[in-house]
């Protein structure tokens, strides 16, 4: 009973992206919150926004593969081009940010 790799990779990719992006928003924000003029209200606002943002990312990351998995027939051909385009855009953004960063 073989299901195939497509649905499995779709679900695993969503969870991997959620895990991969989670620490990046917390580390700089904690430093900013601790050194602000009013750390308690700033910290509470940050935690509320962070939790809402993580909830939204999780819902999108879980529901999009489920919706795409429900499509009848083979996977549309444009999904491969979409992944390729998103990968190229991500690499271009990293290169742009790398050259834009000030040098010490």
C-alpha positions in Angstrom: 0.0 0.0 0.0 2.2 2.8 -1.3 0.9 6.4 -0.9 3.8 8.2 -2.4 6.3 10.8 -1.4 4.3 13.9 -2.5 1.9 14.3 0.4 4.5 13.3 2.9 7.0 15.8 1.7 4.3 18.5 1.6 3.5 18.0 5.3 7.1 17.6 6.4 8.2 20.8 4.6 5.5 22.8 6.3 6.6 21.6 9.8 10.3 22.0 9.0 9.7 25.6 7.9 7.9 26.4 11.1 10.6 24.9 13.3 13.4 26.5 11.2 12.0 30.1 11.5 11.0 30.0 15.1 14.2 31.1 16.9 15.1 33.9 14.6 12.3 36.3 15.8 13.0 35.7 19.5 16.7 36.3 20.0 16.9 40.0 18.8 13.5 40.8 20.3 14.5 39.7 23.8 17.5 42.0 23.7 15.3 44.9 22.6 12.7 44.2 25.3 15.2 43.9 28.1 16.8 47.3 27.2 13.6 49.2 26.6 12.4 52.0 28.8 9.3 50.0 29.9 10.2 46.3 29.7 7.1 44.8 31.2 4.4 46.3 28.8 6.9 45.9 25.9 7.5 42.3 26.8 3.8 41.5 27.2 3.0 43.1 23.8 5.9 41.1 22.2 4.7 37.8 23.7 1.1 38.4 22.5 2.2 39.3 19.0 4.7 36.5 18.9 2.1 33.9 19.9 -0.5 35.3 17.4 2.2 35.2 14.6 3.2 31.7 15.4 -0.4 30.6 15.5 -1.0 32.1 12.1 2.2 30.6 10.6 1.2 27.2 12.0 -2.3 27.3 10.6 -1.1 28.3 7.2 1.7 25.8 7.2 -0.6 23.0 8.1 -3.7 23.9 6.1 -2.0 24.7 2.7 -0.6 21.2 2.2 -3.9 19.7 3.3 -5.8 21.8 0.8 -3.3 20.9 -2.0 -3.4 17.3 -1.1 -7.2 17.2 -1.8 -6.7 18.1 -5.5 -7.9 15.4 -7.8 -5.4 13.9 -10.2 -1.7 14.4 -10.5 0.1 17.4 -8.9 -0.2 20.4 -11.1 2.9 21.2 -13.1 3.1 24.8 -11.9 3.9 23.7 -8.3 7.5 22.8 -9.3 7.9 26.2 -11.0 6.5 27.9 -7.9 9.0 26.1 -5.6 11.8 27.0 -7.9 10.7 30.6 -8.0 10.4 30.9 -4.3 13.9 29.3 -3.9 15.5 31.7 -6.3 13.7 34.7 -4.6 15.0 33.5 -1.2 18.6 33.2 -2.5 18.4 36.6 -4.2 17.1 38.2 -1.0 20.0 36.7 1.0 22.5 37.9 -1.5 21.0 41.4 -1.6 21.0 41.5 2.2 24.6 40.3 2.3 25.8 43.0 0.0 23.7 45.7 1.7 25.0 45.0 5.2 27.4 47.6 6.5 31.1 46.5 6.8 32.9 47.1 10.0 
